[in-house]
Amino acid sequence: MAVVEQRHRAVPAAKPGTGVPRAPRRTLARPTAAGLSAATALLVCVGAGVWAFVALRLNVATLADSAGNAVDFLSRMLPLDFPPAGELLSLTWQTLAIVLSATLLSVVLSLPLALLAARNTTPGPAARGVSRAVVVLCRAVPEVVFAIAAFRVFGLGGMTGVVALGIHSVGMVGKLYADAFEQTDEGPRTALRATGAGGLQQITGAVLPQALPSLVATALHRLDINLRASAVLGFVGVDGLGYALATAIGTLDYRRAMALALVLLVLCFVAETVSGAVRRTLLQDVTTTGRRRGRGRRADARSAAPQAARAPQAAHAARAARPPERQRAQEAVIGPAAARVLSAKPVPRRTLPRWDARRIRRTSWLVLTLALLAASAVRSGLSWTTLGRGAESLLPTLGDFLPPRTGGIGGQLLADLWVTLQIALAGTLIGLVLALPLGALAARNVVGSPRVARFFRTLVLTVRAIPELVLAIVFVVVTGLGAVAGALALGVGSVGLLGKLVADSLEETDPGPTRALIAAGARRHQAFFGSTLPRAWPAVVGHVLYQLDVNVRSATLLGIVGAGGIGYDLLNAARVLQFPVVTTVVLMVLAVVLLIEGLAVWVRKVYA
């Protein structure tokens, strides 16, 4: 009776005099306090970005005034002056060796930290909290600061770059490794635990094999980032293409500088293309394996019922069976138990997988990778002995940076930090305006044409391969020293990462509602704004806040080449050996980064 009454109340009331039911009105969901607060915070961020854009005078007039400088710069950089082939190969190999060794060091350091930080592998809350704090600290401190500290321990050479890039990379690699460990299936680990395996055996036998594809993909992604970051370290004395680029800029040799920048761009593009293909292959293998396991489990479930139905017949047949004459004779001589052992079929021995073409190819790639890593470690000077000597000098080196001091320029540091925040806000706003249409055109489910999507994907990939430092150098020469060059460099550089993230978020949306709208007669742009974009918008908002976080740290580094902000104060303090001032700058930037990261986490949680 209650169900009938409920259904009766659910019928819309009829229009007066017509008998036709009224159509239910379309209403929006009632806003919550958390949703209103998050929307207000996002509007404040957008308003701050617009304000920074106006305050820095980023307008058409500024760009028009710089047109003459751009033409003059082109005349001074052409024709490009490449170093001799032998010198160029040596610089390239030195840079690759430092980047490969730094990535290897970050993986070695991140694995134990990630195991301590992951919820399903940590020994306790205290270990998890400490390891998480170490990961966050490594991510917040710029690699230039680590390079300044490592320079006092290792001096000039490749080890300074390896340690600086390696320790800073722990911030990203350790976090993603911990997330990969937490996402593993607990089934295999539970099975090992049931057989009496210890904690280390469970990790090596169940957790690490499942997370291995994600671990390799993260290491390759970090390799791309380290290759772009190696250009910045050249300005603090790390050998390679970055140091040659800094020397050419210091002598105003723009032909040589732009030639080296082009080489670095090609290296970044090739590394991004190769590692991206490998990452997609690894993730595709994981997805395919998961689907096969799912189909296998469904097949086992379907076959369970027929097997259970055949069980009584099989048992009856076994009881009706009679041993042959030979087996009865053996039982009479040696006994029933021994006769059953002799008559049993031999158990097949466990063998290794066959050496098919796929296994040979994977083994060959593994051997080549190990050989390349070993050669890179030799070229960059990476060794456990050198790291041990550096560890002995760690505490005295930290004493040079503590306690933090302002050096009598506290007001200037606050003003330059404000400029750095303006540069990051304006650069993020420029990147958002450019990345949204490019990311939409790079998404296959939005444009409908694979060729168009592939073209814009390649365009975004090309922009992403350009190091922000190279962009900052170009804009400094064109627009002059100051914050305008930094904002423009970050704006163009943000298109690469933010455009890729936007495209990925749009492609990961559920295609069902979009197809329903198109089937109902909606055009493609109507389906995009009515279904695809609203569903991807929470992820896009998270990506924009992440890009702002990245741009704050990048704006600090771009100040080294004259792009404005607090990075210039950091470099000057390091040059005059005022290391406590360097610590103060790092803590100020760290506070801003943690504030933005906390805002991003809160907004993602509200819109989840």
C-alpha positions in Angstrom: 0.0 0.0 0.0 2.9 2.4 0.8 4.5 1.7 -2.5 1.2 2.5 -4.3 0.9 5.8 -2.5 4.5 6.7 -3.2 4.1 6.0 -6.9 0.8 8.0 -6.9 2.6 11.0 -5.4 5.4 10.7 -8.0 3.0 11.3 -10.9 3.1 15.0 -12.0 0.0 17.0 -11.5 -2.2 17.6 -14.6 -2.6 21.1 -16.1 -5.9 22.7 -15.3 -8.5 22.0 -17.9 -6.4 19.8 -20.1 -5.7 16.6 -18.3 -2.1 16.6 -19.6 0.6 16.0 -16.9 2.9 18.9 -16.3 6.5 18.5 -17.3 8.8 18.4 -14.2 10.9 21.6 -13.9 14.6 21.3 -14.4 16.4 22.5 -11.3 20.0 22.8 -10.2 21.5 21.0 -7.3 21.4 22.9 -4.0 24.8 24.5 -3.5 26.7 23.5 -0.4 28.9 25.6 1.9 32.0 23.7 0.8 31.1 24.1 -2.9 30.5 27.8 -2.5 33.8 28.3 -0.6 35.7 26.4 -3.3 34.1 28.4 -6.1 34.9 31.6 -4.3 38.5 30.5 -3.8 38.8 29.7 -7.6 37.3 33.1 -8.5 39.8 34.8 -6.3 42.6 33.0 -8.0 41.3 33.9 -11.4 40.9 37.5 -10.3 44.4 37.5 -9.0 45.7 36.2 -12.3 43.9 39.0 -14.2 45.2 41.6 -11.7 48.8 40.3 -12.1 48.3 40.3 -15.9 47.3 44.0 -15.8 49.9 45.0 -13.1 52.8 43.6 -15.2 51.5 45.5 -18.3 51.2 42.4 -20.4 49.3 43.9 -23.4 49.6 44.4 -27.1 51.4 47.7 -26.7 54.2 46.0 -24.8 54.6 43.3 -27.4 54.5 45.9 -30.2 57.2 47.9 -28.6 59.4 44.8 -28.4 58.9 44.0 -32.1 62.1 45.9 -33.1 64.1 44.0 -30.4 62.7 40.7 -31.8 63.9 41.5 -35.3 67.3 42.6 -34.0 67.6 39.4 -32.0 66.8 37.3 -35.1 69.5 39.1 -37.0 72.0 38.5 -34.2 71.2 34.8 -33.7 71.3 33.8 -37.4 73.1 31.9 -38.8 73.3 29.4 -35.9 76.9 28.6 -34.8 77.1 25.0 -33.7 80.2 23.7 -31.9 82.4 21.2 -33.6 80.9 17.7 -33.9 83.3 16.2 -31.4 82.7 18.9 -28.8 78.9 18.8 -29.4 78.8 15.0 -28.9 80.9 15.3 -25.7 78.6 18.0 -24.3 75.5 16.0 -25.2 76.8 12.7 -23.7 77.8 14.6 -20.5 74.3 16.0 -20.2 72.6 12.7 -20.9 75.0 10.9 -18.4 74.1 13.4 -15.6 70.4 13.1 -16.3 70.4 9.3 -16.5 72.5 9.0 -13.3 70.3 11.5 -11.5 67.1 9.6 -12.5 68.7 6.3 -11.3 69.7 7.9 -8.0 66.2 9.2 -7.5 64.7 5.7 -8.1 67.1 4.1 -5.6 66.3 6.7 -3.0 62.6 6.8 -3.7 61.9 3.0 -3.4 62.5 2.7 0.4 60.8 6.1 1.0 57.8 5.1 -1.0 57.5 1.7 0.8 57.6 3.6 4.1 55.1 6.2 2.9 52.5 3.8 1.3 49.6 3.0 3.5 49.7 -0.8 2.7 53.5 -1.2 3.2 54.5 1.2 6.0 55.5 -0.3 9.3 53.6 2.4 11.2 52.1 5.9 11.2 55.3 7.5 12.5 57.4 6.1 9.6 54.7 7.1 7.1 54.6 10.7 8.4 58.4 11.1 8.4 58.8 9.7 4.9 56.0 11.8 3.5 57.6 14.9 5.0 60.9 14.0 3.4 59.3 13.6 0.0 57.4 16.9 0.3 60.7 18.7 1.3 62.6 17.3 -1.6 59.9 18.4 -4.0 59.6 21.9 -2.5 63.3 22.8 -2.5 64.4 23.8 -6.1 67.2 21.8 -7.7 69.3 24.9 -7.9 69.5 25.1 -4.1 70.5 21.5 -4.0 73.1 22.2 -6.7 74.5 25.1 -4.6 74.8 22.9 -1.5 76.3 20.0 -3.6 78.8 22.3 -5.2 80.3 22.9 -1.7 80.7 19.2 -1.2 81.6 17.8 -4.7 82.9 20.9 -6.4 82.7 21.3 -10.2 81.8 18.3 -12.2 78.9 15.9 -13.0 78.4 14.7 -9.4 77.0 18.1 -8.4 74.3 17.8 -11.1 73.6 14.2 -10.3 73.0 14.8 -6.6 71.0 18.0 -7.2 68.6 16.5 -9.8 68.5 13.2 -8.0 67.5 14.5 -4.6 65.0 17.0 -6.0 63.4 14.2 -8.2 62.7 12.2 -5.0 59.9 14.6 -4.3 57.9 13.5 -7.4 59.2 10.0 -7.9 58.7 9.0 -4.2 55.1 10.4 -4.2 54.1 8.6 -7.4 55.8 5.3 -6.3 53.9 5.4 -3.0 50.6 5.9 -4.9 51.5 3.0 -7.2 52.1 0.7 -4.1 48.8 1.7 -2.6 46.9 0.9 -5.8 48.2 -2.7 -6.0 45.8 -5.6 -5.5 45.9 -7.1 -2.0 44.9 -10.6 -3.2 48.4 -11.9 -4.1 49.9 -10.5 -0.9 47.2 -12.1 1.2 47.9 -15.4 -0.5 51.6 -15.1 0.3 50.8 -14.1 3.9 48.6 -17.3 4.2 51.6 -19.5 3.2 53.7 -17.9 6.0 55.7 -15.4 3.9 57.2 -12.5 5.8 56.7 -8.8 5.1 59.8 -8.4 2.8 58.8 -11.6 0.9 55.3 -10.2 0.4 56.7 -6.9 -0.9 59.1 -8.5 -3.3 56.7 -11.3 -4.4 53.4 -9.4 -4.7 53.7 -5.6 -4.4 56.7 -4.8 -6.5 55.8 -7.1 -9.5 52.3 -5.4 -9.7 53.7 -1.9 -9.5 56.7 -2.4 -11.8 55.1 -1.0 -15.0 54.0 2.2 -13.1 57.5 2.5 -11.6 59.2 2.3 -14.9 56.8 4.8 -16.5 57.3 7.3 -13.6 61.1 7.0 -14.0 60.9 7.7 -17.7 58.6 10.7 -17.1 61.1 12.1 -14.6 63.9 11.5 -17.1 62.2 14.0 -19.4 61.8 16.6 -16.6 65.4 16.2 -15.5 66.6 16.7 -19.1 64.8 20.1 -19.3 66.0 21.0 -15.8 69.7 20.3 -16.6 69.8 23.6 -18.6 69.2 25.6 -15.4 72.0 23.9 -13.5 74.5 25.0 -16.1 74.1 28.5 -14.6 75.5 27.3 -11.3 78.5 25.5 -12.7 77.1 22.0 -13.7 78.9 20.8 -16.8 77.1 19.9 -20.0 75.0 21.7 -22.6 73.5 24.0 -19.9 77.0 25.2 -18.8 77.9 25.9 -22.5 74.6 27.7 -23.0 75.2 29.9 -19.9 78.8 30.7 -21.1 77.5 31.7 -24.5 74.8 33.9 -23.0 77.3 35.5 -20.7 79.5 36.5 -23.6 76.4 37.6 -25.7 77.2 35.0 -28.3 73.6 34.4 -29.3 74.4 32.4 -32.4 76.1 29.8 -30.3 73.5 30.1 -27.5 70.6 29.5 -29.8 72.4 26.6 -31.5 72.9 24.9 -28.2 69.3 25.7 -27.2 68.1 24.0 -30.5 70.2 20.9 -29.6 68.6 20.8 -26.2 65.1 21.2 -27.7 65.7 18.3 -30.1 67.0 16.1 -27.2 63.9 16.9 -25.1 61.6 16.2 -27.9 63.2 12.9 -28.7 63.3 11.9 -25.1 59.6 12.9 -24.6 58.5 10.9 -27.7 60.4 7.7 -26.9 59.5 7.7 -23.2 55.9 8.5 -24.0 55.7 5.6 -26.3 57.3 3.3 -23.7 54.9 4.5 -21.0 51.9 4.0 -23.2 53.0 0.5 -24.0 53.6 -0.4 -20.3 50.3 1.0 -19.2 48.5 -0.8 -22.1 50.1 -4.0 -21.1 48.8 -3.5 -17.5 45.3 -2.8 -18.8 45.3 -5.8 -21.1 46.6 -8.1 -18.4 43.8 -6.8 -16.0 41.2 -7.4 -18.6 42.5 -10.9 -19.3 42.4 -11.6 -15.5 38.8 -10.3 -15.4 37.7 -12.5 -18.3 39.5 -15.4 -16.7 37.6 -14.9 -13.4 34.3 -14.6 -15.2 35.0 -17.8 -17.1 35.9 -19.6 -13.9 32.6 -18.4 -12.4 30.7 -19.6 -15.4 32.3 -23.0 -15.3 32.0 -23.5 -11.6 28.3 -24.6 -11.8 28.7 -27.3 -14.5 31.7 -28.7 -12.6 29.8 -28.9 -9.4 26.9 -30.6 -11.2 29.4 -33.2 -12.7 31.0 -33.9 -9.3 28.6 -36.7 -8.1 28.9 -38.5 -11.5 32.7 -38.3 -11.2 32.7 -39.7 -7.7 30.4 -42.6 -8.7 32.7 -43.4 -11.6 35.7 -43.4 -9.3 34.1 -45.8 -6.9 33.1 -48.1 -9.8 36.6 -48.2 -11.2 38.6 -51.4 -10.6 42.4 -51.6 -10.5 43.9 -53.5 -13.5 45.5 -56.9 -13.1 49.1 -55.5 -13.0 48.3 -53.1 -10.2 46.7 -55.9 -8.2 49.8 -58.1 -8.6 52.0 -55.2 -7.4 49.8 -54.7 -4.4 50.1 -58.3 -3.5 53.9 -58.1 -3.6 54.9 -54.6 -2.3 51.7 -53.3 -0.8 48.9 -50.9 -1.9 50.7 -47.6 -1.1 53.9 -48.4 -2.9 51.9 -49.8 -5.9 49.9 -46.5 -6.2 53.2 -44.6 -6.2 54.6 -46.7 -9.0 51.5 -46.4 -11.1 51.1 -42.7 -10.7 52.0 -40.4 -13.6 55.2 -38.4 -13.3 54.6 -34.8 -12.2 55.9 -32.4 -14.9 58.9 -30.3 -13.8 58.5 -26.6 -13.6 60.4 -24.9 -16.4 61.2 -21.3 -17.3 59.2 -19.5 -19.9 60.2 -20.2 -23.5 62.6 -17.9 -25.3 60.2 -16.5 -27.8 60.7 -13.3 -29.8 59.0 -11.2 -27.2 61.1 -12.4 -24.4 64.3 -12.0 -26.4 63.4 -8.5 -27.3 62.6 -7.5 -23.7 65.8 -9.1 -22.5 67.9 -7.3 -25.1 66.3 -3.9 -24.1 67.0 -4.7 -20.4 70.7 -5.5 -21.1 71.1 -2.3 -23.2 69.5 -0.2 -20.5 71.7 -1.6 -17.8 74.8 -1.0 -20.0 73.7 2.6 -20.7 73.1 3.3 -17.0 76.5 1.8 -16.1 78.3 4.0 -18.8 76.4 7.1 -17.6 77.4 6.5 -14.0 81.1 6.2 -15.1 80.9 9.4 -17.2 79.1 11.5 -14.5 81.4 10.2 -11.7 78.5 8.5 -9.7 79.8 6.0 -7.2 78.9 4.8 -3.8 82.4 5.9 -2.6 81.8 9.5 -3.8 78.3 9.5 -2.2 79.8 8.2 1.0 82.3 11.0 1.2 79.6 13.5 0.4 77.4 12.1 3.3 80.3 12.7 5.7 80.3 16.4 4.7 76.5 16.7 4.9 76.2 18.1 8.5 79.0 20.8 8.1 77.4 21.9 4.8 73.9 22.1 6.4 75.5 24.3 9.2 76.5 26.8 6.5 72.8 27.3 5.6 71.4 27.5 9.2 70.0 29.4 10.9 68.0 31.4 8.2 68.7 35.1 8.0 67.5 38.0 5.9 70.9 39.7 5.5 69.3 43.1 6.0 67.2 42.8 2.8 64.0 41.4 4.3 61.8 44.0 2.8 63.3 43.5 -0.7 62.8 39.7 -0.3 59.1 40.2 0.4 58.7 42.5 -2.5 60.5 40.2 -4.9 58.4 37.2 -3.6 55.3 39.2 -4.4 56.7 39.8 -8.0 57.4 36.1 -8.3 53.8 35.3 -7.3 52.6 37.8 -9.9 54.7 36.2 -12.6 53.3 32.7 -11.7 49.7 33.9 -11.7 50.0 35.8 -15.0 51.9 32.9 -16.6 49.2 30.4 -15.4 46.4 32.6 -16.8 48.1 32.9 -20.2 48.7 29.1 -20.2 45.1 28.4 -19.3 43.7 30.6 -22.1 46.0 29.0 -24.7 45.9 25.4 -23.3 42.1 25.0 -23.2 41.5 25.3 -26.9 44.7 23.4 -27.8 43.9 20.6 -25.4 40.3 20.3 -26.7 41.6 20.1 -30.3 44.2 17.5 -29.2 41.4 15.2 -27.7 40.2 12.5 -30.1 36.7 12.4 -28.6 36.2 16.1 -29.1 37.4 16.9 -32.7 36.4 13.5 -34.1 39.3 13.5 -36.6 42.4 11.4 -35.6 44.6 13.5 -37.9 43.6 16.8 -36.4 44.0 15.4 -32.9 47.4 14.0 -33.8 48.6 17.3 -35.2 47.6 19.3 -32.1 49.1 16.6 -29.9 52.4 17.0 -31.7 52.2 20.8 -31.4 51.6 20.5 -27.6 54.4 18.0 -27.3 56.8 20.3 -29.2 56.0 23.2 -26.9 56.4 21.0 -23.9 59.9 20.0 -25.0 61.1 23.6 -24.9 62.8 24.3 -21.5 61.3 27.3 -19.7 64.8 28.6 -19.3 65.3 28.9 -23.1 62.0 30.7 -23.4 63.0 33.1 -20.6 66.3 33.9 -22.3 64.5 34.6 -25.6 61.9 36.9 -23.9 64.6 38.6 -21.8 66.4 39.6 -25.0 63.2 40.6 -26.8 61.3 42.4 -24.0 64.2 43.3 -21.6 65.0 42.3 -18.1 62.1 42.0 -15.7 58.9 40.2 -14.8 57.3 40.6 -18.3 59.8 38.1 -19.7 59.2 35.6 -16.9 55.4 35.8 -17.3 55.6 35.3 -21.1 58.0 32.4 -20.7 55.9 30.6 -18.1 52.7 31.3 -20.2 54.1 29.7 -23.3 55.8 26.9 -21.3 52.5 26.1 -19.5 50.8 25.3 -22.8 52.8 22.1 -23.1 52.0 20.4 -19.7 48.6 22.0 -19.2 47.5 21.3 -22.8 48.4 17.6 -22.4 46.7 17.3 -19.1 43.5 19.0 -20.5 43.5 16.7 -23.5 44.0 13.6 -21.3 41.2 14.7 -19.0 38.7 15.2 -21.9 39.6 11.8 -23.4 39.1 10.0 -20.0 35.4 11.2 -19.7 32.6 8.7 -20.0 31.5 8.8 -23.7 27.9 7.6 -22.9 26.3 11.0 -22.2 28.0 12.6 -25.1 26.8 9.9 -27.5 23.3 10.3 -26.1 23.3 14.0 -26.8 24.5 13.5 -30.3 21.9 10.8 -30.9 19.3 13.2 -29.7 20.3 15.7 -32.4 22.9 17.8 -30.6 25.8 19.2 -32.6 29.4 18.3 -31.6 30.1 21.7 -29.9 26.8 21.4 -28.0 27.8 17.9 -26.8 31.2 19.2 -25.8 29.9 22.1 -23.7 26.9 20.1 -22.4 28.6 16.9 -21.4 32.3 16.4 -22.0 33.6 19.7 -20.6 31.4 19.7 -17.4 32.5 16.1 -16.6 36.2 16.9 -17.1 36.1 20.3 -15.4 37.0 19.1 -11.8 40.1 17.4 -13.2 40.9 20.5 -15.3 40.7 22.7 -12.2 43.1 20.4 -10.3 45.5 20.5 -13.3 45.4 24.4 -13.3 46.2 24.6 -9.6 49.0 22.1 -10.1 50.3 24.2 -12.9 50.3 27.3 -10.6 52.2 25.3 -8.1 54.8 24.4 -10.7 55.0 28.0 -12.0 55.8 29.4 -8.6 58.9 27.2 -8.4 59.7 27.8 -12.1 59.4 31.6 -11.6 61.9 31.4 -8.8 64.4 29.7 -11.1 63.8 32.0 -14.1 65.0 34.9 -11.9 68.5 33.5 -12.3 68.6 34.7 -16.0 67.0 38.1 -15.3 63.3 37.2 -15.6 62.5 39.0 -12.4 61.4 37.8 -9.0 63.1 36.4 -6.0 65.3 34.0 -8.0 67.7 36.9 -8.7 68.1 37.4 -4.9 68.8 33.7 -4.4 71.5 33.7 -7.0 73.2 36.8 -5.7 73.1 35.4 -2.1 74.8 32.2 -3.3 77.5 34.2 -5.2 78.5 36.2 -2.1 78.3 33.1 0.1 75.3 34.3 2.1 73.8 30.8 2.5 71.5 31.7 5.4 69.8 34.2 3.0 69.4 31.3 0.5 67.6 29.3 3.2 65.3 32.2 3.9 64.4 32.5 0.2 63.7 28.7 0.1 61.5 28.8 3.1 59.5 31.8 1.7 58.9 30.0 -1.6 58.1 26.8 0.3 55.4 28.5 2.3 53.7 29.8 -0.9 54.0 26.4 -2.6 52.5 24.5 0.4 49.6 27.1 0.6 48.8 26.5 -3.1 49.1 22.7 -2.8 46.8 22.7 0.2 44.3 24.7 -1.7 44.5 22.3 -4.6 44.0 19.3 -2.4 40.9 20.9 -0.8 39.4 21.9 -4.1 39.9 18.4 -5.6 38.3 16.9 -2.5 35.3 19.2 -2.7 34.7 18.5 -6.4 35.5 14.8 -6.3 
